[in-house]
């Protein structure tokens, strides 16, 4: 999935094909290592971060049942070229590409307008968040089963090779990803349902639409900087990451297992086996190792940021809620919708809190906030300047333009 037009790549022959056995062997060794780690830590409720990384990146929890058997999206990827896939926000892990493939991309001898290249990249486990079974059908490689992993929405790449292709950045939300448009390609969905999915746009996803039928997409959140934060979700429904991981793995990804929430009446079981529960401790352990990214050098004015910090803890009153090491009071309390800068929602959109277990909102942690616009749970503030303007207006703070600018510089420094 790199931009070029040229001759098609067929990894069933040539130098790249000779690299595939070695790659498969390496992946097998990695998988066996993860299994060994799992067996070795089966009595450890805290889990293994190394194993958790493999789960985060490559485990589907058996959700091929949803994405292949029900939505039939494996049929779609067989006819989608890499250029189109990149356009809807899918990413490619450059470190999963064998040298001959890298050389072919650089020399433009690999076609990025040929769906066969997409299949080849999936076969290499190079498409972030997708896990496919590729088999030879009628003399041609085809994806026969397709699943998704946590990394689909909660990883991106650093674009170090080209736009959309680079080294993984686990925990970074993929705000280029148009989940709705991808799901809407399913031949199993009717027109009205496809229209709803297509209305979401890049970086947005409604994790309750398939539960309550209401349409109110939310910004895909980061999965980094969560160490020390107990209320992980925007509405603080659970007390640790494992709660939300179970919810997403079962109710959204379609993984095999059970999620029950008496407060909302959600009770979902997929399959007759449980491919989720045993993996949750390690998955959480890995996510807790993911730090919020530091701001790029030169991306903010240090003097202005220092003035902004004084405002943050002083007249702007931000630290009333954005307090403690993680700049959130989420471990102590939640807030009513009337406190939320993201409410009221857009006309016709239901309050997201009303659809949750708590009916309230948490205060968002702020470390790494520079990295993930748009802001508030529904993305209703495009920039940090918009965030400060809304706080100033709603709280009648009377900040000057210079003070607001200084606050923005402080937020950019976090």
Order of alpha helices (4+ residues) and beta strands (2+ residues): alpha-alpha-alpha-alpha-beta-alpha-alpha-beta-beta-alpha-beta-beta-beta-alpha-alpha-beta-alpha-beta-alpha-beta-beta-alpha-alpha-alpha-alpha
